[in-house]
Amino acid sequence: MAQIVPFMVLALAAVVAMRLPLGKDLAVPAFLQPWFALTPNVGLNLPLSKLLFGILIFKYLLHGRFDPIKSSLFLIYMLLLASGLCAATISLSVTGSGVEFVGGGFRNGWLRVFVAAMSLTLSFAPMFLLLAKGIDIPSRFLIRCICISLLTLCLIGICQFAVFVVTGIDMLPLGLFMGAEDAQTGMLAIGGSLYIRPGSLAGEPKSLGIGACVLLLMLITMGRQIFPSKFNRYFAGAVGLLTILLTQSTSAFISLCLGSAVYLALRSVGRPLRNGEIVSLYTAGAVVILSVFLTRVSSIDTLGLSAQEVATPDSFVSLLQSRTLDRLEVEDFDVIILKSMLDDTQSMILGKGLGLAHLFTSDYIPDVWRYYMQDRIIFPKTGLTFYLASGGIFSVFLFVMLMAAMTPGAQRSGDLLDRRLWRSLLFMQRTVIPLMFLAMIRIYVLELSLLVGAILTIGLQQTLNINSRRHLLSLNPSDRRGSVSTPI
């Protein structure tokens, strides 16, 4: 019976989105973007938000407003798709059927590539819809919807934890709506007592923790625009912090530290970054993160791994240490994928192909991990690994360009920019750039970061009354004090 819930939510959300006016209808899939637990079980991993954005494409086509081809984003999308398909052609010509270590009709060969290509297309759908012709995008309204969505998930997670403490029942076990035979509950042992790791409706505890991290970062940079009331801002911040502590997610702790560090670095600069500086920043970040990943993976003997005795934390402080400092390592699936690519120069340069990150990994899976990886798709858990495995170094470069396109910058650092433009660029960059760095290290927040970046970019362009979305335009033709680049 629980499997019907996602389909009911999808139907209701589709009706609401179709009835809302153009522009505001984007709030429906934007609100549901982090609700991964409600993914309909149709044999494909297509979350509610992707399905709804796909439905809205037809709505905008009927109104004659959908025309993304003139945007540079469409070029990036086509190049990513082409590089992934070319790499897939090469990989599948070597493996034949493409069947390796995973089962199921949609998990192997060209069917898997087709599903991955469709997923990539739907990932770009919200950005294409935001570029619809003649539509005023309510950017502040959309951002507020996303933050309220994240806050709602956090509150549900806290209630889930409280119910378990009182009754010992997990009201939202993992896989509840996916038809899993044995729904699971994430547990932690502290001092001989078991406590739940809430996942809310975000899918799993780490997804909820990272969502709470995104909420906190957005409150820091643009809290006044989201929640004008000081009480609401402090309440949302407290809920976000409590959620991260309850999930005990290593990914959430690392993401919060990285996002805060990037935000503080941007504050120390004290001015908006130029286009070239933004590209250089993302490029340097990608190179450093990939270098750390590859260096770490190269030193791991995957076949020599064995089960390790893990001491049970006897206090909350030791628990925090065990979930953070003691676990600063590459995710398990990424270890397997990157290890296989390090031993194959061609796949490191060209990639394995869209949806084919699992190829050539079977020989690198240690027996201690095989019990939970068996018959499961080996998929990247970081944004950089995803693009590296999909289309190699070229796709990573395109990913950097995509992030830069979501982050408008000043044309010249020495320009005396208009005060309104200066403030807009500052808060926009301090919001988007930390989220893009999170997307590099955790794929769970990749699409959410790109969505926030696209909304704020389009909102900034509309606020400044910029008609062209592809050129450098002065804020005022008669005023040569400053300009802003609009990469979309």
C-alpha positions in Angstrom: 0.0 0.0 0.0 2.9 2.4 0.8 4.1 2.1 -2.8 1.0 4.0 -4.0 1.9 7.1 -2.0 4.6 8.5 -4.4 2.2 8.1 -7.4 -0.6 9.9 -5.5 1.8 12.7 -4.6 3.0 12.8 -8.2 -0.6 13.1 -9.6 -1.6 15.8 -7.1 1.6 17.8 -7.7 1.1 17.5 -11.5 -2.4 18.9 -11.2 -1.3 21.8 -9.0 1.6 22.6 -11.3 -0.5 22.5 -14.4 -3.1 24.9 -12.9 -0.6 27.5 -11.6 0.5 30.3 -13.9 3.8 30.1 -15.8 6.7 30.8 -13.6 5.1 30.1 -10.3 4.4 26.5 -11.4 8.1 25.8 -11.0 7.7 26.1 -7.3 6.0 22.6 -7.2 9.0 20.5 -8.4 11.4 22.9 -6.7 9.7 22.2 -3.4 9.8 18.4 -4.0 13.4 18.3 -5.2 15.0 17.0 -2.0 12.1 14.5 -1.2 13.9 11.5 -2.6 12.0 9.0 -0.4 8.9 9.6 -2.5 10.6 8.4 -5.7 8.0 6.3 -7.6 9.1 2.7 -8.0 8.9 2.2 -11.8 12.2 0.3 -12.2 14.0 3.6 -12.9 15.5 6.1 -10.4 13.6 9.2 -11.5 12.7 11.4 -8.5 9.4 13.3 -8.3 11.0 16.6 -9.2 12.5 15.3 -12.4 9.2 13.8 -13.5 7.4 17.1 -12.7 10.0 19.2 -14.6 9.5 16.9 -17.5 5.7 17.4 -17.4 6.2 21.2 -17.3 8.3 21.1 -20.4 5.2 19.9 -22.3 3.2 22.7 -20.7 5.7 25.4 -21.7 5.9 23.9 -25.2 2.1 24.2 -25.6 2.4 27.9 -24.6 5.2 28.4 -27.0 7.6 29.6 -24.3 10.1 26.7 -24.2 13.2 27.7 -26.3 16.5 26.8 -24.6 18.5 26.3 -27.8 19.9 29.9 -27.9 21.3 29.5 -24.4 24.9 28.5 -23.7 23.5 26.0 -21.2 22.1 24.0 -24.1 25.5 23.8 -25.7 27.0 22.5 -22.4 24.2 19.9 -22.2 24.7 18.7 -25.7 28.5 18.4 -25.2 28.0 16.5 -21.9 25.5 14.2 -23.6 27.8 13.7 -26.6 30.9 12.9 -24.5 29.0 10.5 -22.4 27.5 8.7 -25.4 30.9 8.5 -27.2 32.5 7.1 -24.0 29.7 4.6 -23.7 30.1 3.4 -27.3 33.8 2.7 -26.7 33.2 1.0 -23.3 30.3 -1.2 -24.6 32.3 -2.2 -27.7 34.9 -3.7 -25.3 32.5 -5.3 -22.8 30.0 -6.6 -25.4 26.7 -6.6 -23.6 27.8 -4.3 -20.8 26.6 -6.8 -18.2 28.9 -6.8 -15.3 28.2 -7.4 -11.7 24.6 -5.9 -11.8 21.4 -7.4 -12.9 18.1 -6.2 -14.3 17.1 -5.1 -17.8 17.5 -1.4 -17.2 20.9 -1.8 -15.5 23.0 -3.1 -18.4 24.2 -2.1 -21.8 22.5 0.5 -23.9 19.3 0.5 -21.9 21.3 1.7 -18.9 22.9 4.4 -21.1 19.4 5.5 -22.4 18.1 5.8 -18.8 21.2 7.8 -17.8 20.8 10.1 -20.8 17.1 10.7 -20.0 18.1 11.5 -16.4 20.7 13.9 -17.5 18.2 15.6 -19.8 15.7 16.0 -16.9 18.5 17.4 -14.7 18.8 20.3 -17.2 15.0 20.7 -17.5 14.7 23.2 -14.6 17.4 25.4 -16.0 15.9 25.3 -19.4 12.4 26.2 -18.0 13.8 29.1 -16.1 15.0 30.5 -19.5 11.4 30.4 -20.9 10.6 33.3 -23.1 8.5 36.2 -21.7 8.1 34.7 -18.2 8.8 36.6 -15.0 10.6 34.2 -12.7 9.6 34.7 -9.1 13.1 34.0 -7.9 12.6 35.0 -4.2 9.4 32.9 -4.0 11.1 29.9 -5.5 14.1 30.1 -3.1 11.7 30.5 -0.2 9.9 27.4 -1.3 13.1 25.4 -1.4 14.1 26.5 2.1 10.7 25.8 3.5 10.9 22.3 1.9 14.2 21.7 3.5 12.9 23.0 6.9 9.9 20.7 6.6 12.1 17.7 6.0 14.2 18.6 9.0 11.1 18.9 11.2 9.8 15.5 10.0 13.1 14.0 10.8 13.1 15.4 14.3 9.6 14.1 14.9 10.8 10.7 13.5 13.6 10.6 16.1 11.2 11.7 18.9 8.7 9.0 18.1 11.4 6.4 18.1 12.7 7.5 21.5 9.2 7.3 23.0 7.8 4.2 21.3 10.8 2.4 19.8 9.1 2.5 16.3 10.6 4.0 13.2 7.7 5.5 11.4 9.7 6.2 8.2 12.1 3.3 7.6 14.4 3.4 4.6 12.7 1.9 1.5 9.2 2.3 2.9 7.8 3.7 -0.4 9.9 1.6 -2.7 8.4 -1.7 -2.0 11.4 -3.0 -0.2 10.8 -6.4 1.4 12.8 -5.6 4.5 12.6 -1.8 5.3 15.7 -0.8 7.2 16.4 1.7 10.0 19.7 3.5 10.4 20.9 3.0 13.9 23.7 4.2 16.2 24.9 2.7 19.4 26.0 5.1 22.1 27.0 3.8 25.5 25.1 0.5 25.0 21.8 2.3 23.9 20.5 2.3 20.3 19.4 5.5 18.7 17.8 6.1 15.3 19.4 8.1 12.5 16.4 9.9 11.0 16.1 10.0 7.2 12.7 11.8 7.1 11.4 11.8 3.5 14.8 12.8 2.1 15.7 9.2 1.3 18.4 8.4 3.9 20.1 10.1 6.8 23.0 11.5 4.8 20.6 13.1 2.3 18.6 14.7 5.2 21.9 15.9 6.8 23.2 17.4 3.6 19.8 19.1 3.0 20.0 20.6 6.5 23.5 21.8 5.6 22.2 23.6 2.5 19.5 25.2 4.6 22.0 26.6 7.0 24.3 27.9 4.3 21.4 29.7 2.6 20.3 31.2 5.9 23.8 32.6 6.5 24.0 34.3 3.2 20.4 35.4 2.4 18.4 34.6 5.6 16.7 38.0 5.6 15.3 37.6 2.1 14.0 34.1 3.0 12.6 34.7 6.5 12.2 38.4 7.3 11.4 37.5 10.9 14.4 37.1 13.1 12.7 34.5 15.2 12.0 32.4 12.1 15.6 32.6 11.0 16.9 31.5 14.4 14.3 28.7 14.6 15.2 27.4 11.1 18.9 27.6 12.0 18.4 25.6 15.2 16.3 23.0 13.5 19.0 22.6 10.8 21.8 22.2 13.4 19.8 19.7 15.4 19.0 17.7 12.3 22.7 17.4 11.4 23.5 16.2 14.9 20.7 13.6 14.8 21.6 12.2 11.4 25.3 11.9 12.5 26.1 12.0 8.8 29.8 12.3 7.9 28.8 13.8 4.6 26.8 16.5 6.3 29.6 17.4 8.7 32.1 17.6 5.9 29.8 19.6 3.7 29.0 22.1 6.4 32.7 22.6 7.1 33.6 23.0 3.4 30.7 25.3 2.7 31.5 27.5 5.7 35.2 27.7 4.7 34.3 28.7 1.1 31.9 31.3 2.4 34.4 32.8 4.9 37.0 32.9 2.1 34.6 34.8 -0.1 33.8 37.3 2.7 37.5 37.9 3.1 37.8 39.0 -0.5 35.2 41.7 0.1 34.2 42.2 -3.5 32.3 40.4 -6.3 34.5 38.0 -8.3 35.1 38.5 -12.0 34.1 35.8 -14.5 37.7 34.6 -15.0 38.2 34.4 -11.2 35.1 32.3 -10.8 36.2 29.8 -13.5 39.7 29.7 -12.0 38.2 29.1 -8.5 36.0 26.2 -9.7 38.9 24.8 -11.8 41.3 24.9 -8.8 38.7 23.4 -6.5 38.0 20.5 -9.0 41.7 19.8 -9.5 42.4 19.8 -5.7 39.5 17.7 -4.8 40.1 15.1 -7.6 43.8 15.1 -6.6 43.0 14.3 -3.0 40.5 11.6 -4.1 42.9 9.9 -6.5 45.8 10.1 -4.1 43.7 8.6 -1.3 42.3 5.8 -3.6 45.7 4.9 -5.1 47.0 4.1 -1.6 44.1 1.8 -0.8 44.5 -1.9 -1.4 40.8 -2.7 -2.0 41.3 -6.5 -2.2 43.2 -6.4 1.1 40.5 -4.7 3.0 38.9 -6.7 5.8 36.3 -6.2 8.4 37.5 -3.9 11.2 36.5 -3.9 14.8 34.7 -0.6 15.5 34.7 0.6 19.1 31.2 1.5 20.3 31.2 5.3 21.3 30.7 5.7 25.0 29.8 9.4 24.8 28.3 12.0 22.4 31.7 13.6 21.9 33.4 10.3 20.9 30.4 9.6 18.6 31.0 12.9 16.8 34.7 12.1 16.4 33.9 8.6 15.0 31.5 10.1 12.5 33.7 13.0 11.4 37.5 13.0 11.9 37.8 9.2 11.9 35.9 8.9 8.6 37.5 11.6 6.4 37.8 9.2 3.4 36.5 8.7 -0.1 33.0 7.1 -0.3 33.0 3.3 -0.9 31.5 3.3 -4.4 33.9 6.1 -5.5 36.8 4.0 -4.2 35.8 1.2 -6.5 35.1 3.3 -9.5 38.3 5.5 -9.2 40.4 2.4 -8.5 39.3 0.8 -11.7 39.9 4.0 -13.7 43.4 4.5 -12.3 44.4 1.2 -13.8 42.9 2.1 -17.2 44.3 5.3 -18.7 41.7 5.3 -21.5 38.8 5.4 -19.0 40.5 8.1 -17.0 40.8 10.3 -20.1 37.6 9.5 -22.0 35.4 8.1 -19.1 33.3 5.0 -19.1 30.1 6.4 -20.5 26.8 7.7 -19.2 25.4 5.3 -16.5 28.3 2.9 -16.9 30.5 3.8 -13.9 30.0 0.2 -12.7 31.9 -1.3 -15.6 35.2 -3.0 -14.9 34.7 -2.7 -11.1 34.0 -6.3 -10.1 37.6 -7.2 -9.7 38.2 -4.3 -7.3 35.4 -5.0 -4.8 36.7 -6.5 -1.6 34.7 -9.4 0.0 34.0 -7.2 3.0 32.0 -4.9 0.8 30.5 -7.4 -1.6 27.7 -8.5 0.7 25.9 -5.1 0.3 27.1 -4.2 -3.2 26.0 -7.4 -4.8 23.2 -6.9 -7.4 23.3 -3.1 -6.8 24.3 -0.4 -9.2 27.8 0.9 -8.5 27.2 4.6 -8.9 29.3 7.7 -8.1 28.6 9.5 -4.8 30.4 12.7 -5.7 29.7 15.1 -8.5 33.3 15.1 -9.8 33.5 11.3 -9.9 30.1 11.2 -11.7 31.3 13.5 -14.5 34.8 11.9 -14.7 33.2 8.4 -15.1 30.6 9.7 -17.6 32.9 11.5 -20.1 36.4 11.7 -18.7 38.4 14.9 -18.3 36.4 16.7 -20.9 33.1 16.2 -19.0 34.8 17.5 -15.8 35.8 20.6 -17.7 32.2 21.0 -18.9 31.0 20.6 -15.3 33.3 23.5 -14.3 31.8 25.6 -17.1 28.3 24.6 -16.0 29.0 25.8 -12.4 30.5 29.0 -13.8 27.4 29.6 -15.9 25.4 29.5 -12.7 27.5 32.1 -11.0 27.5 35.6 -12.7 30.4 37.8 -12.0 31.6 41.4 -12.5 33.3 42.2 -15.8 36.2 44.2 -14.2 37.2 44.0 -10.5 38.2 47.7 -10.6 34.9 49.0 -11.8 32.9 51.2 -9.5 29.8 49.1 -9.7 26.3 50.3 -9.0 25.6 49.8 -5.3 22.6 47.6 -6.0 24.5 45.5 -8.4 27.4 45.2 -6.0 25.2 43.9 -3.2 23.3 41.5 -5.5 26.5 40.0 -6.8 28.0 39.6 -3.4 25.1 37.8 -1.8 24.5 35.7 -4.9 28.1 34.5 -5.2 28.4 33.9 -1.4 25.3 31.7 -1.7 26.0 29.8 -4.9 29.8 29.2 -4.8 29.7 27.2 -1.5 26.8 25.1 -2.8 28.8 24.4 -6.0 31.7 23.1 -3.9 29.3 20.8 -2.1 28.1 19.5 -5.5 31.7 18.6 -6.3 32.0 16.3 -3.3 28.5 15.0 -2.8 26.2 14.1 -5.7 23.1 14.2 -3.4 23.2 18.0 -3.5 24.3 18.4 -7.2 20.9 19.1 -8.8 19.7 21.2 -5.8 22.9 23.4 -6.1 22.4 23.9 -9.8 18.7 24.7 -9.3 19.5 27.4 -6.7 22.2 28.8 -8.9 19.9 29.0 -11.9 17.1 30.6 -9.9 19.4 33.3 -8.4 21.1 33.9 -11.7 17.9 34.5 -13.6 16.5 36.5 -10.7 19.6 38.8 -10.8 19.3 39.3 -14.5 15.6 40.3 -14.2 16.3 42.6 -11.3 18.9 44.5 -13.3 16.6 44.5 -16.4 19.1 42.7 -18.6 17.5 41.6 -21.8 20.3 39.6 -23.3 21.3 36.4 -21.4 24.4 35.7 -23.4 26.4 39.0 -23.5 28.1 41.5 -21.4 25.8 44.5 -21.0 26.1 47.7 -19.1 23.6 48.4 -16.3 22.9 51.7 -17.9 24.0 52.5 -21.5 24.8 56.1 -20.4 26.5 55.0 -17.2 29.9 53.4 -17.7 30.5 52.7 -14.1 30.2 49.0 -14.3 28.8 45.9 -16.0 27.9 42.3 -15.2 28.4 39.2 -17.1 25.4 37.0 -17.8 26.8 33.6 -18.9 23.4 31.9 -19.3 
